[in-house]
């Protein structure tokens, strides 16, 4: 857990327009620092910015960065929504509202899984507001050449959304990371508590999938528009989003670099936090060129 910052002390809300309605969006903000890093979480039940990135915040703030964690609509303490279009672009629009509301200007974005899809969508739609990108376990939709779709992990996420039990959490987490020895009963219980605290999120996600099964469309044909320096990071043993999708990003993004962690699953920033933090800080400071 983060030592310098706490979830409660950094917790904030902002009302953001989405079409004809307004959504109350939760985010965490360290507030200090000139350069801003926005971190976007994945789509697993009970996910949040804090749960995804609490091992990475101190490293960034110690280096002088302001860190903002946005909870996407339908997760954590943000309002829920039934989404019938691209969720990647929905999240991008909400992020645009948050960035403008906070007067942030250009931002670095770190995205994990769904967060990586959303980061790419934001970079495509609002290029003037993006500096550097870090994408882990996501970034474009589409199928894997080698892994039958949907992937094993995605099936287990779907099962957990429909049946939120401690057994199904353990089943999902068993393949979420490579080394399961660091997973504790306390972690499982906290995740279940987070899930059951907002059953409306579960119901809305399931309904969204029924309305539009392709919540994260393939934007491969538009990746050439993303001219930002991009660090793509993947776990060799990712059983949620196959590694060859990382190769697609490398092939289609004009200014990308790919680093693959062996003996690592879908949560690089958690499993290899110290090395991940060093790599990201070096990338923000020096870029890839």
C-alpha positions in Angstrom: 0.0 0.0 0.0 1.0 3.6 -0.5 2.8 5.0 2.5 2.7 8.7 1.8 -0.9 8.9 0.5 -4.2 7.4 1.6 -7.3 6.7 -0.4 -9.4 8.8 1.9 -7.2 11.8 2.0 -7.0 12.1 -1.8 -10.6 11.2 -2.5 -12.7 13.7 -4.5 -15.7 14.0 -6.7 -16.7 15.9 -9.8 -19.9 16.1 -11.7 -19.3 15.6 -15.4 -21.7 15.8 -18.3 -22.3 12.8 -20.5 -24.9 13.5 -23.1 -28.1 14.8 -21.5 -27.1 13.6 -18.0 -24.5 14.3 -15.4 -22.3 11.6 -13.7 -20.8 12.0 -10.3 -17.2 10.8 -11.0 -14.8 9.8 -8.2 -11.1 10.4 -8.4 -8.0 10.6 -6.2 -5.7 13.5 -6.6 -2.4 14.2 -4.9 -2.7 17.8 -6.1 1.0 18.7 -5.8 3.3 18.7 -8.9 3.5 20.5 -12.2 3.5 17.5 -14.6 0.4 15.4 -14.2 0.1 11.6 -14.5 -3.5 10.3 -14.9 -3.9 6.6 -14.2 -6.8 4.5 -15.5 -7.8 1.2 -14.1 -9.1 -2.0 -15.6 -12.6 -3.5 -15.9 -12.6 -6.2 -13.3 -15.4 -6.2 -10.8 -14.4 -4.2 -7.7 -11.6 -2.4 -9.6 -10.7 1.2 -8.8 -7.8 3.6 -9.5 -6.6 3.1 -5.9 -6.8 -0.8 -6.0 -4.9 -0.8 -9.4 -2.2 1.7 -8.7 -1.5 2.1 -4.9 1.9 0.5 -5.4 2.9 3.2 -7.9 1.8 6.5 -6.5 4.6 7.3 -4.1 7.3 6.7 -6.7 5.7 9.2 -9.0 5.0 11.9 -6.4 8.5 11.5 -4.9 9.7 12.4 -8.4 7.6 15.5 -8.5 4.5 14.4 -10.4 0.9 15.1 -9.6 -1.0 11.8 -9.7 -4.7 11.6 -10.5 -6.6 8.3 -10.4 -9.9 8.4 -12.2 -12.6 5.8 -11.4 -14.5 5.2 -14.6 -18.3 5.4 -14.7 -19.6 2.0 -13.4 -16.7 1.4 -11.0 -15.8 2.2 -7.4 -17.5 5.3 -6.1 -18.4 6.8 -9.5 -21.9 6.7 -10.8 -23.0 3.7 -12.8 -24.2 3.7 -16.4 -25.5 1.3 -19.0 -23.3 1.8 -22.0 -24.5 0.9 -25.5 -21.5 2.2 -27.4 -17.7 2.2 -27.1 -16.8 2.1 -23.4 -13.2 3.2 -24.3 -14.6 6.4 -25.8 -17.1 6.9 -23.0 -14.2 6.8 -20.5 -12.2 9.1 -22.8 -15.1 11.7 -22.7 -15.3 11.5 -19.0 -11.6 11.9 -18.7 -11.8 15.0 -20.9 -14.4 16.4 -18.6 -12.2 15.7 -15.5 -9.0 17.2 -17.2 -10.9 20.3 -18.2 -12.6 20.7 -14.8 -9.2 20.5 -13.1 -7.5 22.8 -15.7 -4.8 20.2 -16.2 -3.7 20.9 -19.8 -1.4 18.2 -21.1 -1.2 15.0 -19.2 0.7 11.7 -19.2 -1.6 8.7 -19.1 -0.9 5.3 -17.6 -3.6 2.7 -18.5 -4.1 -0.9 -17.5 -6.4 -3.2 -19.6 -9.6 -1.2 -20.0 -7.6 1.8 -18.9 -5.2 1.3 -21.8 -8.1 1.1 -24.3 -9.4 4.3 -22.8 -6.0 6.0 -22.9 -5.7 5.3 -26.7 -9.2 6.5 -27.3 -8.4 9.8 -25.4 -5.2 10.2 -27.4 -7.0 9.8 -30.7 -9.9 12.1 -29.8 -7.9 14.8 -27.8 -4.3 14.6 -29.1 -3.5 18.2 -28.0 -4.0 17.2 -24.3 -1.7 14.1 -24.3 2.0 14.0 -23.6 3.3 10.4 -23.1 1.4 7.1 -22.9 2.0 3.9 -20.9 -0.2 1.0 -21.9 -0.3 -2.3 -20.1 -2.4 -5.3 -21.1 -4.6 -3.3 -23.6 -4.8 -0.5 -26.0 -6.8 -1.8 -28.9 -9.5 -4.4 -29.3 -9.6 -7.2 -31.8 -8.7 -10.9 -31.5 -5.5 -12.7 -30.8 -3.8 -14.8 -33.5 -3.0 -17.5 -31.0 -5.5 -17.4 -28.1 -9.1 -18.4 -28.6 -11.5 -15.5 -27.9 -12.8 -14.6 -25.4 -9.7 -15.3 -23.4 -9.8 -17.5 -20.3 -9.5 -14.5 -18.0 -12.3 -12.6 -19.7 -14.6 -15.6 -19.2 -13.8 -15.6 -15.5 -14.4 -11.9 -15.2 -17.8 -12.4 -16.8 -18.6 -15.2 -14.3 -17.7 -13.0 -11.4 -19.9 -10.2 -12.6 -22.9 -12.6 -12.7 -22.0 -14.5 -9.6 -20.0 -12.3 -7.1 -18.7 -14.8 -4.6 -15.4 -15.3 -2.8 -14.9 -18.5 -4.8 -15.3 -16.8 -8.1 -12.9 -14.0 -7.0 -10.3 -16.6 -6.2 -10.9 -18.3 -9.5 -10.3 -15.0 -11.3 -7.3 -13.9 -9.3 -5.7 -17.4 -9.6 -4.8 -16.5 -13.2 -4.7 -12.7 -12.8 -1.2 -12.8 -11.6 1.7 -15.2 -12.2 2.8 -15.7 -8.6 -0.3 -16.3 -6.5 1.6 -16.6 -3.2 1.2 -12.9 -2.6 -2.6 -13.1 -2.8 -4.2 -13.1 0.7 -7.6 -13.8 2.2 -7.7 -10.2 3.2 -7.2 -9.1 -0.4 -10.0 -11.4 -1.6 -12.3 -10.1 1.1 -11.6 -6.5 0.4 -12.3 -7.1 -3.3 -15.5 -8.9 -2.5 -16.6 -6.0 -0.2 -15.9 -3.5 -3.0 -17.9 -5.5 -5.4 -20.9 -6.0 -3.1 -20.9 -2.3 -2.1 -22.1 -1.5 -5.6 -24.2 -4.2 -7.0 -25.7 -1.6 -9.4 -22.3 -1.6 -11.1 -22.5 -5.3 -11.7 -26.0 -5.2 -13.1 -25.2 -2.3 -15.4 -22.1 -3.9 -16.8 -24.0 -7.2 -17.5 -26.8 -5.2 -19.2 -24.2 -3.2 -21.2 -22.6 -6.4 -22.5 -26.1 -7.6 -23.5 -26.8 -4.4 -25.4 -23.4 -4.2 -27.0 -21.0 -7.2 -26.6 -18.1 -5.2 -28.1 -17.6 -2.6 -25.4 -14.0 -2.2 -26.4 -13.8 -2.0 -30.2 -10.7 -2.5 -32.3 -9.1 0.8 -33.1 -6.1 -0.7 -34.8 -6.9 1.2 -38.0 -6.5 4.5 -36.2 -3.3 3.7 -34.1 -1.2 5.6 -36.7 -2.9 8.8 -35.5 -1.4 8.4 -32.0 2.0 10.1 -32.5 2.8 10.3 -28.8 5.8 8.5 -27.4 4.3 5.3 -26.0 5.7 2.7 -23.7 3.8 -0.7 -24.1 4.3 -3.1 -21.2 3.0 -6.7 -21.1 3.1 -9.8 -19.0 4.3 -12.9 -20.9 1.8 -15.0 -19.0 -1.2 -12.6 -19.4 -4.3 -14.9 -19.6 -6.7 -12.0 -20.0 -5.3 -10.1 -23.0 -2.9 -12.1 -25.1 0.6 -10.8 -25.6 0.4 -10.7 -29.4 -1.9 -7.7 -29.0 1.0 -5.9 -27.5 2.9 -6.7 -30.7 0.0 -5.1 -32.7 0.4 -1.9 -30.7 4.2 -1.9 -31.3 3.6 -2.5 -35.1 1.0 0.2 -35.5 1.9 3.0 -33.1 4.5 5.3 -34.8 6.6 6.0 -31.7 6.2 2.9 -29.4 8.5 0.7 -27.5 7.5 -2.7 -26.0 8.8 -4.3 -22.8 7.7 -7.9 -21.9 7.9 -9.2 -18.3 8.4 -12.9 -18.1 6.7 -14.8 -15.3 4.1 -12.0 -15.1 0.3 -11.9 -15.6 -2.1 -9.1 -16.3 -1.1 -6.8 -13.5 2.5 -5.7 -14.3 2.3 -2.6 -12.1 1.4 -4.7 -9.1 3.5 -7.8 -9.7 6.7 -5.9 -10.6 5.9 -2.6 -9.0 9.5 -1.4 -8.2 10.9 -2.1 -11.7 7.7 -0.8 -13.3 8.0 2.4 -11.4 11.7 2.8 -12.4 10.8 2.2 -16.1 7.9 4.6 -16.1 9.9 7.4 -14.5 12.8 6.9 -16.9 10.3 7.0 -19.8 8.7 10.2 -18.6 12.1 11.8 -18.2 13.9 10.6 -21.3 11.3 9.2 -23.6 12.1 6.4 -26.1 14.2 8.4 -28.6 
